[in-house]
Amino acid sequence: MCLGIPAKIIQIEGEFAKANINGATINVGIQLLEDICIGDYVLIHTGYALEKISEEDALETIKTLRELEEFNNQSYLSEE
């Protein structure tokens, strides 16, 4: 199983782009996709953009990931 993380494209330089993931900027390969523009949301896995997704889907996934992170943090705290 693989996990694709949503990211927003903020800069494009040839076959690579800078993408924002939760405030962090990473470099990603965009060779596997066509018609990528600044502002698009994509799923990132192992440093490559695999699929363009809607902003709505990206924001919903980000919300779910944050909820899981909060749950994890609460679970660890309750074990102490």
Residue pairs with C-beta under 8 A, 6 or more apart in sequence:
2 45
2 46
3 45
4 43
4 44
4 45
4 50
4 51
5 21
5 43
5 44
5 45
5 65
6 21
6 41
6 42
6 43
6 44
6 53
6 57
6 58
6 59
6 61
6 62
7 19
7 20
7 21
7 26
7 28
7 41
7 42
7 43
7 44
7 49
7 58
8 19
8 20
8 39
8 40
8 41
8 58
9 17
9 18
9 19
9 30
9 36
9 37
9 38
9 39
9 40
9 41
9 42
9 49
10 17
10 18
10 19
10 20
10 25
10 38
11 17
11 18
11 38
12 30
12 36
12 37
12 38
15 29
15 30
15 31
16 27
16 28
16 29
16 30
17 27
17 28
17 30
17 36
17 49
18 25
18 26
18 27
18 28
19 25
19 26
19 27
19 28
19 42
19 44
19 49
21 44
22 62
26 44
26 47
27 47
28 42
28 44
28 47
28 48
28 49
29 47
29 48
29 49
30 36
30 42
30 48
30 49
31 48
32 48
32 49
32 50
33 42
33 49
33 50
33 51
33 52
35 52
36 42
36 49
36 52
40 52
41 52
41 53
41 54
41 55
41 57
41 58
42 49
42 50
42 51
42 52
42 53
43 49
43 50
43 51
43 53
44 50
